[in-house]
């Protein structure tokens, strides 16, 4: 199944509005989809016998830079029986304010492996996943301030009185 076939399948199932765009210039084509529909899209791609994307390879949180004011999430799906892969991307505008984290729906109800991936994106980029069963830091201490993979992150000089430069 080609990316055009998958795009048409999603348009038929949801509507033309579900697809925001396509990226075809890289090594692997990607579909840009509506963030609020990501869980339903993933469920359809997993459960549909024509696609059967049964494996979530990874989720990556993205900070597109201070000037862009955008945050996003990239989902890499794989169909083991059909030996195909698919990349989905979602994004939203956000000021980067640490009191107003960018938020997207969780896909843990579709893929159990999303649990750790979403926690990592939260911990390092500060992306909040609505509906996640246990969204808390996974790599950094609970009292760490900030999100180290953000473009505007400033390294702390000390942590609990210990110099960490």
C-alpha positions as CSV (number, residue, x, y, z in Angstrom):
1,X,0.0,0.0,0.0
2,X,1.4,3.4,-1.0
3,X,1.3,6.6,0.9
4,X,-1.3,7.8,-1.5
5,X,-3.5,4.8,-0.8
6,X,-3.1,5.3,3.0
7,X,-4.0,9.0,2.5
8,X,-7.1,8.1,0.6
9,X,-8.1,5.5,3.1
10,X,-7.9,8.1,5.9
11,X,-9.8,10.6,3.9
12,X,-12.6,8.1,3.2
13,X,-12.7,7.1,6.9
14,X,-12.6,10.5,8.5
15,X,-12.7,13.5,6.0
16,X,-10.4,15.5,3.8
17,X,-9.6,17.8,6.8
18,X,-7.8,15.0,8.6
19,X,-4.8,15.4,6.3
20,X,-2.9,18.7,6.7
21,X,-0.2,17.9,4.2
22,X,2.5,15.6,3.0
23,X,6.3,15.5,3.1
24,X,7.7,13.5,0.2
25,X,11.2,15.0,-0.1
26,X,13.0,12.9,2.6
27,X,14.0,9.3,2.8
28,X,10.6,8.4,4.1
29,X,7.3,10.1,3.1
30,X,5.2,11.5,6.0
31,X,1.6,12.4,6.4
32,X,0.8,15.6,8.4
33,X,-2.4,14.9,10.2
34,X,-4.8,16.8,12.5
35,X,-3.4,16.5,16.1
36,X,-6.8,16.0,17.7
37,X,-7.4,12.9,15.5
38,X,-4.1,11.2,16.1
39,X,-5.4,8.4,18.4
40,X,-8.3,7.6,16.0
41,X,-6.0,7.6,13.0
42,X,-3.5,5.3,14.7
43,X,-6.4,3.0,15.8
44,X,-7.7,2.9,12.2
45,X,-4.2,2.2,10.7
46,X,-3.7,-0.6,13.3
47,X,-7.1,-2.3,13.0
48,X,-7.7,-1.9,9.3
49,X,-6.7,-5.3,7.6
50,X,-5.5,-3.4,4.5
51,X,-2.8,-1.5,6.5
52,X,-2.3,-3.3,9.9
53,X,0.3,-1.0,11.4
54,X,0.7,-3.2,14.4
55,X,4.0,-1.7,15.8
56,X,4.8,1.8,17.0
57,X,8.6,2.0,16.4
58,X,9.1,5.4,18.0
59,X,7.6,8.8,19.0
60,X,9.8,11.8,18.9
61,X,9.0,15.2,20.4
62,X,10.1,18.2,18.2
63,X,10.8,21.8,19.0
64,X,10.9,23.7,15.7
65,X,12.7,26.6,17.2
66,X,11.9,29.8,19.0
67,X,11.2,31.8,15.8
68,X,8.8,29.1,14.5
69,X,6.9,28.9,17.8
70,X,5.9,25.3,16.9
71,X,6.1,22.0,18.7
72,X,5.3,18.7,17.1
73,X,5.4,14.9,17.5
74,X,6.6,12.4,14.9
75,X,5.2,8.8,15.0
76,X,7.0,6.0,13.2
77,X,4.6,3.1,12.5
78,X,5.4,-0.3,11.1
79,X,3.4,-3.1,9.7
80,X,5.3,-6.3,10.4
81,X,3.2,-8.6,8.2
82,X,3.2,-6.2,5.3
83,X,6.8,-5.1,5.9
84,X,5.9,-1.4,5.4
85,X,6.5,1.7,7.4
86,X,4.7,5.0,7.8
87,X,5.5,8.3,9.4
88,X,2.8,10.6,10.8
89,X,3.4,14.1,12.1
90,X,1.4,16.4,14.2
91,X,2.2,19.9,15.4
92,X,0.8,23.0,17.1
93,X,1.7,26.6,17.8
94,X,3.1,27.3,21.2
95,X,4.8,30.2,22.8
96,X,7.3,28.0,24.6
97,X,6.0,29.2,28.0
98,X,6.8,26.5,30.6
99,X,3.5,27.2,32.3
100,X,1.6,26.5,29.0
101,X,3.0,23.3,27.6
102,X,2.1,22.1,24.1
103,X,-0.5,19.4,24.4
104,X,-1.5,16.5,22.1
105,X,-3.7,13.4,22.7
106,X,-2.0,10.3,24.0
107,X,-1.9,7.2,21.8
108,X,-1.2,4.8,24.8
109,X,-4.8,3.4,24.3
110,X,-3.7,2.2,20.8
111,X,-0.1,1.3,21.3
112,X,1.1,0.3,24.8
113,X,4.7,1.1,23.7
114,X,3.7,4.7,23.5
115,X,3.8,5.0,27.3
116,X,7.6,5.3,27.5
117,X,8.0,7.3,24.3
118,X,5.4,9.9,25.4
119,X,7.0,10.1,28.8
120,X,10.4,10.8,27.2
121,X,8.9,13.5,24.9
122,X,7.4,15.1,28.0
123,X,10.6,14.8,30.1
124,X,13.0,16.2,27.5
125,X,10.8,18.5,25.2
126,X,8.0,19.4,27.6
127,X,5.1,18.1,25.4
128,X,2.0,17.2,27.5
129,X,0.0,14.1,26.3
130,X,-3.6,14.4,27.3
131,X,-5.0,11.1,28.6
132,X,-1.6,9.5,29.3
133,X,-2.0,7.1,32.3
134,X,1.2,8.1,34.1
135,X,2.8,11.2,32.6
136,X,5.9,12.0,34.6
137,X,9.6,12.3,34.1
138,X,11.4,9.2,33.0
139,X,15.0,10.2,32.6
140,X,15.5,13.3,34.7
141,X,14.8,13.8,38.4
142,X,11.3,14.8,39.3
143,X,12.4,18.2,40.6
144,X,14.4,19.1,37.4
145,X,13.5,22.5,36.1
146,X,13.0,22.9,32.3
147,X,13.2,20.6,29.4
148,X,16.7,20.0,28.0
149,X,15.9,19.4,24.3
150,X,14.0,22.7,23.9
151,X,15.9,25.2,21.7
152,X,15.6,27.9,24.3
153,X,16.8,25.7,27.2
154,X,19.5,27.2,29.4
155,X,21.7,24.7,31.3
156,X,21.6,25.0,35.0
157,X,24.8,25.7,36.8
158,X,23.9,23.8,39.9
159,X,21.7,20.9,40.9
160,X,21.1,20.4,44.7
161,X,24.3,22.4,45.4
162,X,26.5,20.4,43.0
163,X,28.0,22.2,40.0
164,X,26.8,20.6,36.7
165,X,28.5,22.5,33.9
